[in-house]
Amino acid sequence: MSQVLVISGHPELDSSYTNKVILNQLGDNISDIEVRRLIPCTQTTRLMLKRSSKR
């Protein structure tokens, strides 16, 4: 079986019912799946950049 990578870039994933349903259904029905969420990464990066620019 091939591996599946899902990249989620929804900016408000916690409040998006449809996107949560899609990701849950994929996770429940595909055994070899990896879900990466981009938005938490970019939010962390922005915070790090803001902190470093204040120095």
Secondary structure, 3 states (H helix, E strand, C coil): CCCEEEEECCCCHHHCHHHHHHHHHHHHHCCCEEEEEHHHHHHHHHHHHHHHHCC
